[in-house]
Amino acid sequence: MNISRLRALILKEFKQMTRDPSSFLIGIIIPLMLIFLIGHGLSMDVKNISVAVVLEDTSPTARDTVSFLDGSPYFIPRYETSMQDAEKLMSKRKADVILCIPPDFTSRLYRGRAPVQVILYGVDTTIANAADAYIQQGLQDWETAHAADFIRSAPSGKGRITAVTRQWFNDANTSSWMFIPGLIVLVMTIVGMFLTSLVMSREWERGTLESLFVTPVRPLEIILAKTIPYFCVAVAGLCLSLLTSRYVYEVPLHGELFLILFSSMEYILAAIGMGLTISSVVKSQFLAAQLSLIFSMLPTVMLSGFIFDLRSVPAAIGYIGHILPATYYMELLKSLFLTGTNWPLILKNCTVLAGYVILFLLLTLKVTKKEV
């Protein structure tokens, strides 16, 4: 082996690497982003759980029983005067848990058995199960701390607080009901953004678009010609995904089917616009694939609320998650599938998605110029 020749080849590769920014993107920037997001931004701990507390028993004992909610990083308690108000909060996704203390709680506690009602927002089973475990532990800790006051006075010789748990919007208590809508978002992202960016960048590399630019065709016509076929493919994939979720996984559909199709079409157009923008800027299939991976699949999985609750991550990561259109589409699908037609939430998220469609269409028109 010739050492000088090997040294020259290594030097050549380093020089080639400095001329290709994508090498640094793949080797340095992407690993740093993943380490930052996973290490600092994502946590399986669930925090800032919104709890609607209904104290039908207003005695000091009842208030003290739920005092573990106050000042805890895991809970944000909201004290309501009636179950009707608490149920309205949950239907609007402003409460993850309803904790109801019945009117005879204190008297039954002295008699030896005091039930409390815990209603969980079952659309997100991760949050629901964590909230249930936290509340059960909080009640148990309070009971243990006050054992001398209640256990000895109980006729049976033991006092006990029992949590009667119910889960709304997910009667089967299965995680697949939560993950299937998220998987639909992921599929629409792959088809809409990832595939479109690869195909468009391939056209740039092969010079096909330059050939079109010497014809009278306009940029808007090129963009529409690229958008419509992949929009149709994505809609076909959406229909298959909806049929599979309903008849294979038996995920209920409580909202309007029209609203699911409408919001999905909005997101598909936004995803296609993102893919066209990326490919028109970089004009490299390899680099477009890397950027699409960064801006589509990874954020959709990690920062859209698919797996991790955005309220449990640092504020900066939460802000990044709320920049992504997938976050709003994810919230829409979960709500439409499992909770029903919540018009304030639907109007808000559909408006945001419409804004993204317009934004990426304008960006694509700006970066797609008839220049050879």
C-alpha positions as CSV (number, residue, x, y, z in Angstrom):
1,M,0.0,0.0,0.0
2,N,1.3,3.4,-1.0
3,I,1.0,5.8,1.9
4,S,1.5,8.9,-0.1
5,R,-1.1,7.9,-2.6
6,L,-3.5,7.0,0.2
7,R,-2.8,10.4,1.8
8,A,-3.6,12.2,-1.4
9,L,-6.8,10.3,-1.8
10,I,-7.9,11.1,1.7
11,L,-7.1,14.8,1.2
12,K,-9.1,14.7,-2.0
13,E,-12.1,13.3,-0.2
14,F,-11.9,16.0,2.5
15,K,-11.8,18.7,-0.2
16,Q,-14.7,17.1,-1.9
17,M,-16.6,17.0,1.4
18,T,-16.0,20.8,1.9
19,R,-17.5,21.5,-1.5
20,D,-20.6,19.5,-0.8
21,P,-22.6,21.1,2.0
22,S,-25.0,18.1,2.2
23,S,-22.1,16.0,3.7
24,F,-22.0,18.3,6.7
25,L,-25.8,18.3,6.8
26,I,-26.0,14.5,7.1
27,G,-22.9,14.0,9.2
28,I,-23.2,16.9,11.7
29,I,-26.4,18.9,11.6
30,I,-28.9,16.0,11.5
31,P,-27.2,14.1,14.4
32,L,-27.1,17.3,16.5
33,M,-30.8,17.9,15.7
34,L,-31.8,14.4,16.7
35,I,-29.8,14.5,19.9
36,F,-31.3,17.8,20.8
37,L,-34.9,16.8,20.1
38,I,-34.7,13.4,21.7
39,G,-32.5,14.3,24.6
40,H,-34.1,17.6,25.6
41,G,-37.4,17.8,23.9
42,L,-39.1,14.4,24.3
43,S,-40.1,12.8,27.5
44,M,-42.3,9.9,28.3
45,D,-43.3,11.8,31.5
46,V,-46.7,13.4,31.2
47,K,-46.9,16.9,32.8
48,N,-49.3,19.8,32.9
49,I,-52.4,17.5,32.9
50,S,-55.5,19.7,33.0
51,V,-57.8,18.4,35.8
52,A,-61.3,19.7,36.3
53,V,-62.1,19.2,40.0
54,V,-65.7,19.1,41.1
55,L,-66.1,19.4,44.8
56,E,-69.7,18.3,45.6
57,D,-68.4,17.9,49.1
58,T,-67.0,21.3,50.2
59,S,-65.8,20.2,53.6
60,P,-62.2,20.9,54.6
61,T,-61.5,17.2,54.5
62,A,-62.6,16.9,50.9
63,R,-60.5,20.0,49.9
64,D,-57.5,18.6,51.6
65,T,-57.9,15.3,49.9
66,V,-57.3,16.9,46.4
67,S,-54.6,19.3,47.7
68,F,-51.9,17.1,46.1
69,L,-53.0,18.6,42.7
70,D,-52.0,22.2,43.8
71,G,-48.4,23.1,43.0
72,S,-47.6,19.9,41.3
73,P,-45.8,20.0,37.9
74,Y,-48.0,17.1,36.7
75,F,-51.4,18.8,37.2
76,I,-53.1,22.1,36.3
77,P,-56.3,21.9,38.5
78,R,-59.4,23.9,37.6
79,Y,-62.1,23.9,40.2
80,E,-65.6,23.8,38.8
81,T,-69.0,24.1,40.5
82,S,-70.8,21.3,38.6
83,M,-70.2,18.2,36.6
84,Q,-71.9,19.9,33.6
85,D,-69.2,22.6,33.5
86,A,-66.5,20.0,33.8
87,E,-67.9,17.9,31.0
88,K,-68.1,20.9,28.8
89,L,-64.4,21.5,29.4
90,M,-63.5,17.9,28.5
91,S,-65.7,18.0,25.3
92,K,-63.7,21.1,24.2
93,R,-60.4,19.4,25.0
94,K,-59.7,21.8,27.8
95,A,-59.6,19.1,30.5
96,D,-57.8,15.8,30.4
97,V,-59.4,14.5,33.6
98,I,-62.5,15.1,35.7
99,L,-62.1,14.4,39.4
100,C,-65.4,14.5,41.2
101,I,-65.7,14.3,45.0
102,P,-69.2,13.2,45.9
103,P,-71.3,15.1,48.5
104,D,-71.1,12.3,51.1
105,F,-67.3,11.7,50.7
106,T,-66.3,12.8,54.2
107,S,-69.0,10.8,56.0
108,R,-68.3,7.7,53.9
109,L,-64.6,8.1,54.6
110,Y,-65.2,7.9,58.3
111,R,-67.3,4.8,57.7
112,G,-64.5,3.1,55.9
113,R,-65.0,3.4,52.2
114,A,-65.2,6.6,50.2
115,P,-65.4,6.5,46.4
116,V,-64.3,9.3,44.1
117,Q,-65.1,9.5,40.4
118,V,-62.2,9.9,37.8
119,I,-63.2,10.5,34.2
120,L,-60.4,10.3,31.7
121,Y,-60.1,11.8,28.2
122,G,-59.4,8.6,26.4
123,V,-58.5,9.9,23.0
124,D,-54.9,9.9,24.1
125,T,-54.4,6.7,26.0
126,T,-50.8,7.7,27.1
127,I,-52.1,10.8,28.9
128,A,-55.1,9.0,30.2
129,N,-53.2,6.1,31.7
130,A,-50.5,8.4,33.2
131,A,-53.1,10.7,34.7
132,D,-55.0,7.8,36.2
133,A,-51.8,6.5,37.8
134,Y,-50.8,9.9,39.1
135,I,-54.2,10.6,40.7
136,Q,-54.4,7.1,42.2
137,Q,-51.0,7.6,43.7
138,G,-51.9,11.0,45.0
139,L,-55.0,9.7,46.7
140,Q,-53.1,6.8,48.1
141,D,-50.4,9.1,49.5
142,W,-53.0,11.3,51.1
143,E,-54.7,8.3,52.7
144,T,-51.5,7.0,54.1
145,A,-50.5,10.4,55.5
146,H,-53.9,10.7,57.3
147,A,-54.2,7.0,58.3
148,A,-54.3,7.9,62.0
149,D,-57.3,10.2,61.5
150,F,-59.5,7.8,59.5
151,I,-58.4,4.2,59.7
152,R,-58.8,4.0,63.5
153,S,-62.2,5.6,63.4
154,A,-63.6,3.4,60.8
155,P,-65.9,0.7,62.1
156,S,-64.3,-1.9,59.9
157,G,-60.9,-0.9,61.2
158,K,-59.7,0.4,57.9
159,G,-60.4,3.5,55.8
160,R,-60.1,3.5,52.1
161,I,-60.5,5.9,49.2
162,T,-61.5,4.1,46.0
163,A,-61.2,5.8,42.6
164,V,-64.0,4.7,40.2
165,T,-62.4,5.3,36.8
166,R,-64.2,5.8,33.5
167,Q,-62.7,6.6,30.1
168,W,-64.5,8.7,27.6
169,F,-64.1,8.6,23.8
170,N,-62.1,5.3,23.9
171,D,-64.5,2.7,25.4
172,A,-62.2,-0.1,24.3
173,N,-59.2,1.5,26.2
174,T,-56.9,0.5,23.3
175,S,-53.9,2.5,22.1
176,S,-54.7,1.6,18.5
177,W,-57.6,4.0,18.5
178,M,-55.1,6.7,19.3
179,F,-52.3,5.6,17.0
180,I,-54.4,4.9,13.9
181,P,-55.3,8.6,13.2
182,G,-51.6,9.4,13.8
183,L,-50.5,6.8,11.3
184,I,-52.9,8.4,8.7
185,V,-51.2,11.7,9.3
186,L,-47.8,10.0,8.8
187,V,-48.9,8.3,5.6
188,M,-50.3,11.5,4.2
189,T,-47.0,13.2,5.0
190,I,-44.9,10.6,3.2
191,V,-47.1,10.6,0.1
192,G,-47.7,14.3,0.0
193,M,-44.3,15.8,0.9
194,F,-41.6,13.1,0.8
195,L,-42.6,11.5,-2.5
196,T,-43.4,14.8,-4.2
197,S,-40.1,16.3,-3.3
198,L,-38.2,13.3,-4.6
199,V,-40.0,13.3,-7.9
200,M,-39.7,17.0,-8.5
201,S,-36.0,17.1,-7.6
202,R,-35.4,14.2,-10.0
203,E,-37.0,16.3,-12.8
204,W,-34.6,19.1,-11.9
205,E,-31.6,16.8,-12.0
206,R,-32.5,15.2,-15.3
207,G,-33.2,18.6,-16.9
208,T,-36.8,17.8,-17.8
209,L,-38.0,21.1,-16.3
210,E,-35.5,23.1,-18.2
211,S,-36.9,21.5,-21.4
212,L,-40.4,22.6,-20.3
213,F,-39.1,26.2,-19.6
214,V,-38.3,26.8,-23.2
215,T,-41.9,26.1,-24.1
216,P,-44.8,28.6,-23.6
217,V,-45.9,26.7,-20.5
218,R,-46.2,28.8,-17.3
219,P,-44.8,28.0,-13.8
220,L,-48.3,27.8,-12.4
221,E,-49.3,25.2,-15.0
222,I,-46.1,23.2,-14.1
223,I,-46.9,23.3,-10.4
224,L,-50.6,22.3,-11.0
225,A,-49.4,19.4,-13.3
226,K,-47.1,18.2,-10.5
227,T,-49.7,18.7,-7.8
228,I,-52.9,17.1,-9.2
229,P,-51.5,13.5,-9.8
230,Y,-49.9,13.2,-6.4
231,F,-53.0,14.8,-4.8
232,C,-55.1,12.0,-6.4
233,V,-52.6,9.3,-5.2
234,A,-52.7,10.7,-1.7
235,V,-56.5,10.9,-1.6
236,A,-56.7,7.2,-2.8
237,G,-54.2,6.3,0.0
238,L,-56.4,8.3,2.4
239,C,-59.5,6.4,1.4
240,L,-57.8,3.0,1.9
241,S,-56.4,4.2,5.3
242,L,-59.9,5.2,6.4
243,L,-61.4,1.9,5.3
244,T,-58.7,0.0,7.1
245,S,-59.0,1.9,10.3
246,R,-62.8,1.4,10.3
247,Y,-63.1,-2.2,9.2
248,V,-59.8,-3.8,10.3
249,Y,-59.0,-1.9,13.5
250,E,-62.6,-0.9,14.3
251,V,-61.7,2.6,15.2
252,P,-65.0,4.5,15.7
253,L,-65.9,7.6,13.6
254,H,-67.8,10.0,15.8
255,G,-67.3,13.1,13.6
256,E,-68.5,13.9,10.1
257,L,-66.8,12.0,7.3
258,F,-67.0,15.1,5.1
259,L,-64.9,17.1,7.6
260,I,-62.3,14.3,7.8
261,L,-62.0,14.3,4.0
262,F,-61.9,18.1,3.8
263,S,-59.3,18.6,6.4
264,S,-57.2,15.7,4.9
265,M,-57.3,17.3,1.5
266,E,-56.1,20.6,3.0
267,Y,-53.2,18.9,4.7
268,I,-52.3,16.9,1.5
269,L,-52.2,20.2,-0.4
270,A,-50.0,21.7,2.3
271,A,-47.7,18.7,2.3
272,I,-47.4,18.7,-1.5
273,G,-46.6,22.4,-1.4
274,M,-43.8,21.8,1.2
275,G,-42.4,19.1,-1.0
276,L,-42.5,21.2,-4.2
277,T,-40.9,24.1,-2.3
278,I,-38.0,22.0,-1.0
279,S,-37.3,20.4,-4.3
280,S,-37.4,23.7,-6.2
281,V,-34.9,25.3,-3.8
282,V,-32.3,22.5,-3.6
283,K,-32.8,20.9,-7.1
284,S,-31.0,17.8,-5.8
285,Q,-32.8,14.5,-5.3
286,F,-30.4,13.4,-2.5
287,L,-30.5,16.6,-0.6
288,A,-34.3,16.9,-1.1
289,A,-34.7,13.5,0.5
290,Q,-32.7,14.5,3.5
291,L,-34.5,17.8,4.0
292,S,-37.9,16.1,3.5
293,L,-36.9,13.6,6.2
294,I,-36.0,16.4,8.6
295,F,-39.1,18.5,7.9
296,S,-41.7,15.8,7.4
297,M,-41.3,12.3,8.8
298,L,-39.3,13.1,12.0
299,P,-41.3,16.1,13.1
300,T,-44.6,14.3,12.3
301,V,-43.6,11.4,14.6
302,M,-41.9,13.4,17.4
303,L,-43.3,16.9,17.5
304,S,-46.9,16.7,16.3
305,G,-48.4,15.0,19.4
306,F,-48.4,11.6,17.7
307,I,-46.5,9.9,20.5
308,F,-45.5,12.7,22.9
309,D,-47.8,15.2,24.5
310,L,-46.5,18.7,23.5
311,R,-47.5,20.1,26.9
312,S,-44.9,17.8,28.6
313,V,-41.9,19.1,26.5
314,P,-39.9,22.3,27.0
315,A,-41.6,25.5,25.7
316,A,-39.2,26.0,22.9
317,I,-39.9,22.4,21.5
318,G,-43.6,23.0,21.9
319,Y,-43.4,26.2,19.9
320,I,-41.6,24.3,17.1
321,G,-44.3,21.6,17.2
322,H,-47.0,24.2,16.8
323,I,-45.3,25.6,13.7
324,L,-45.8,22.3,11.9
325,P,-49.0,21.8,9.9
326,A,-49.0,18.1,11.0
327,T,-49.8,19.2,14.6
328,Y,-53.1,20.8,13.6
329,Y,-54.0,17.9,11.3
330,M,-53.2,15.4,14.1
331,E,-55.5,17.2,16.5
332,L,-58.3,17.4,13.9
333,L,-58.2,13.7,13.1
334,K,-58.1,12.5,16.7
335,S,-61.0,14.8,17.6
336,L,-63.1,13.8,14.6
337,F,-62.5,10.1,15.0
338,L,-63.0,9.8,18.7
339,T,-64.8,12.8,20.2
340,G,-67.1,14.1,17.5
341,T,-67.7,17.4,15.7
342,N,-66.1,20.1,17.9
343,W,-66.7,23.2,15.7
344,P,-64.4,25.7,17.5
345,L,-61.5,23.2,17.2
346,I,-62.3,22.3,13.6
347,L,-62.6,25.9,12.5
348,K,-59.4,26.9,14.1
349,N,-57.3,24.0,12.7
350,C,-58.9,24.1,9.3
351,T,-58.1,27.8,9.0
352,V,-54.5,27.2,10.0
353,L,-54.2,24.4,7.4
354,A,-55.7,26.7,4.7
355,G,-53.1,29.3,5.6
356,Y,-50.3,26.8,5.1
357,V,-51.8,25.8,1.7
358,I,-51.7,29.4,0.5
359,L,-48.2,30.0,2.0
360,F,-46.6,27.0,0.3
361,L,-48.3,27.6,-3.0
362,L,-47.0,31.2,-3.1
363,L,-43.5,30.0,-2.1
364,T,-43.5,27.3,-4.8
365,L,-44.5,29.9,-7.4
366,K,-41.7,32.2,-6.2
367,V,-38.9,29.6,-6.3
368,T,-40.1,27.9,-9.5
369,K,-38.8,30.3,-12.2
370,K,-38.4,29.8,-15.9
371,E,-34.7,30.2,-15.9
372,V,-32.3,27.8,-17.6
